[in-house]
């Protein structure tokens, strides 16, 4: 089938992207002016340098926008502007919290490669089909292999976690971000391939349908190996995300409700194993510390295990980070202190894990709630594409489900951790937090969505 | 910091919040408008049907043999009348009994308003309603039982 390409206008996307570009420029100018004024200097000369990063963002968004118009894609004009808006707010906050080099690092290490990958996926949407047919085993094995290599040979950072793999002169790679996308692709392929066999050969025991276990084994093995490696790296946030992806994609991929039962049994078993471990073996110090901080964030006594201070990433006690986040929420109130006028750098890791607390302090709950609304719309729009896909395309549909759940669970865990509704887990907020690899992976996922979107036809009223 | 600058910064802060909410408003209006539109898939379904029927129980049809494999078309009508794609001589099969349709990915069964109904895995299929049928499913048409195989 020859591809028919004709230029179409995407007016809604144009309008939204103009708003996003204005927002980025305004945010950077506002931050720069506020910081200069607090140092009692004239802000005018610094402003020109401050407009360079938002200009890069605007150019990249414009490029993607023109690309979609040139490809003749008429549907789904909301996803790209939402991602752009989250990026604009995130970069503004990084500009506020960190030296300018951090913003450039985010742009060069995460944003530019991510946008390039998005562009490749949008120009060649058939790549999704290629991935499904030829590359899926390579991608999943590479993801798992890199992760296991990191668990053994990774670089240990200051908090004692091995998160990054350094290969020769290349910059260190956070392989725990890569494994999430690898797992989504692997599970989508695996469920599509084996799902019918598993369901078709299910044995009926009255109301309970026992699925054929041997078709499960490769999938379970993959997830277990990845989880083990992540536990060795003591990256429990990633373990949580992997588990959530596994359960969600199994649930979405099978018709019979038995798989909900299987997931529940799996959860129950892992709880049991966790309990046994808790009594016989030692719970990792990080988890003890996080739980102590969750139960009583106001305790300043350092956590002791066998008389030694344990898992001390923060000298001031386990609850210090959450205390500072709560102070930030209070200082921010409904409308915030204004960009540049709060003290968000009091929160440890305000630029990555706790960026939402920094946003709540300086921009207030109004902006925080709006960002949550954007995340929700993003989730629903991606799921909508999955629903509208034609019946045969199970792989693509599961891919979309996995991607949307990935975004959703990260937001849930991180925002819950910030406001102390959930025990704190170190994951990044998609598109907002600083972290080159996380941004690169998230942008690639958006690229996959925008490649699959091209299979939908223009709406007819 | 003089009054001019603080007024400017105050205005800019509210402009920033305002722009975020403007974007949210536009997105919400667009999402609401699109709810009424139909979006169709660009991909055409392939034409070859993958699937056959295996006879499990022959009922009162003398032509059928248990274990026999019957080929299926993309749209296979099943019934006692001669113009069906698959004609069954069982006593309890209606003239136009049921239809199996391949959409490129899976099989859909529709009961065409038969007198005795069509069962999928022992459960009655609602008449004139298409329902997906997985491979390995048992289809009961009259007294004849088929298994849908690949």
Interface residues (C-beta under 8 A of the other chain):
Chain A: X1 X12 X15 X16 X19 X20 X22 X23 X26 X27 X29 X30 X33 X34 X37 X38 X40 X43 X75 X77 X78 X81 X82 X85 X89 X196 X199 X200 X201 X255 X335 X336 X338 X339 X363 X364 X366 X367 X370 X371 X373 X374 X377 X381 X388 X389 X390 X391 X392 X393 X394 X454 X455 X456 X457 X458 X459 X460 X461
Chain B: X1 X5 X8 X9 X10 X12 X13 X15 X16 X17 X19 X20 X21 X22 X23 X24 X26 X27 X28 X30 X31 X34 X36 X37 X38 X39 X40 X41 X42 X43 X44 X45 X103 X104 X105 X106 X134 X135 X136
